[in-house]
Amino acid sequence: MKPVEIAQGVYRLSANIGSRDLFEGIWPIPNGVSLNAYIVKGDNKTALIDLVKDWEGAARGITEQLREAGLGLGDIDYLVLNHMEPDHTGWLAELKKQQPKLQILCSKKAVPMVEAFYGITDSVKAVGSGDVLDLGGKQLVFEDAPNVHWPETMVTYEAVTKTLFSCDAFGSFGQVHEAVFDDQLSELEMRFFEQETLRYYANIVSSFSIFVQRAIKKLEALDISVIAPSHGILWRKNPDKIIRDYIRLASYMNGPAEEEVTLVWSSMYGNTESLVEAVRAGVEAEGLPIHIHRVPQEHVSFVLASAWRSSGIIVGMPTYEYRMFPPMYTVLDILERSHVMNRKAFRFGSYGWSGGAQKQFDAFTQAMKWDCLGSVEFQGAPKQPDHETAFARARELAKQVKSWKA
């Protein structure tokens, strides 16, 4: 890859990561992910904003792109760390070894983390909201953005070119190739990144949605020409679009979200599965989109993305030894951790010698403030009345989703 000039003296350095590993050790990335770092060259000093993890040769690629931009590691005076997560800092110890005079700038909360992660204590300086670094002809302005998505997070704004380096905020999954900016994307490519943004937000950022809203409010005072995140494409034609997208995604936490339904189901011997088509038909009878996921065959990452944008959630799950079926318990745990709150819901499922899953499910729905329309629970195989009730219950849920107002 080559360095990409964003504005005079401002460059994107990037590495594409493949699909072999899980992001954060949890989330599949079938379309890979990009790691973006940035160079800001002033008349007097040069700053590197964020780093990469030495992941699939990313560090070597960044070094080569620096060279193509006419710089060596020894030319970097400042390293700005917006966020301490290792995909943005993993190469720090080696960089500091190669450039010992490097000055590291980060938020106050990040200072002890630099030592904890990488054993570095010298030349580390805390900056906070309103602090300015003058590079000569370029000015970096720092703004704390705590819990987007770690407590030490900040963003950096270059005031002359009006470029916002937002780190994980406004990011997405997906590799980035020749089309780096939003105005270079085809309609198909834009839809691709919209979907990758949804899953990235749901998987990585969703549980911090309140803090996303607060951070965006703080950024309203800035005149932004370019948004340059640490994952995904850069926004220069219409940076307001990704801001609006994030505002919308953050609003989904407490519902209502979109007029859509997510059906997530699991089955031991096919008895719970027998009602899936009746449930699907009930939702579709009201003309609503329905996203259907089977677990554990499908990774929870994709379930979470659908659930985050859906106002209705239907859970098909049998009882397993007096409790919820373990694969579904894992899904619901992730939904709870991600704060998928205030949804319309119901559950259907079978049991063998005894029930028990519903009691545990009820406790979950109460904690998540889900408006539960009851359950369709049956022993053994479902009978015709169970099919009819499941259809009616799904249709009623879809009606309530359509009439739900904020």
Secondary structure, DSSP 8 states (H G I E B T S, - for coil): ---EEEETTEEEEEEEE-SSSEETTTEE-TT-EEEEEEEEE-SS-EEEE------TTHHHHHHHHHHHTT--GGG--EEEES--SHHHHTTHHHHHHH-TT-EEEE-GGGHHHHHHHH---TTEEE--TT-EEE-SS-EEEEEE-TTSSSTT-EEEEETTTTEEEEETTT---B---S--BGGG--HHHHHHHHHHHHHHIIIIIGGGHHHHHHHHHHHTTS--SEEEESSS-BBSS-HHHHHHHHHHHHHGGGS--EEEEEEEE--SSSTTGGGHHHHHHHHHTTT--EEEEETTTS-HHHHHHHHHHEEEEEEE--EETTEE-HHHHHHHHHHHHTT--S-EEEEEEEESS---HHHHHHHHHHHTT-EEEEEEEEESS--HHHHHHHHHHHHHHHHHHHH---
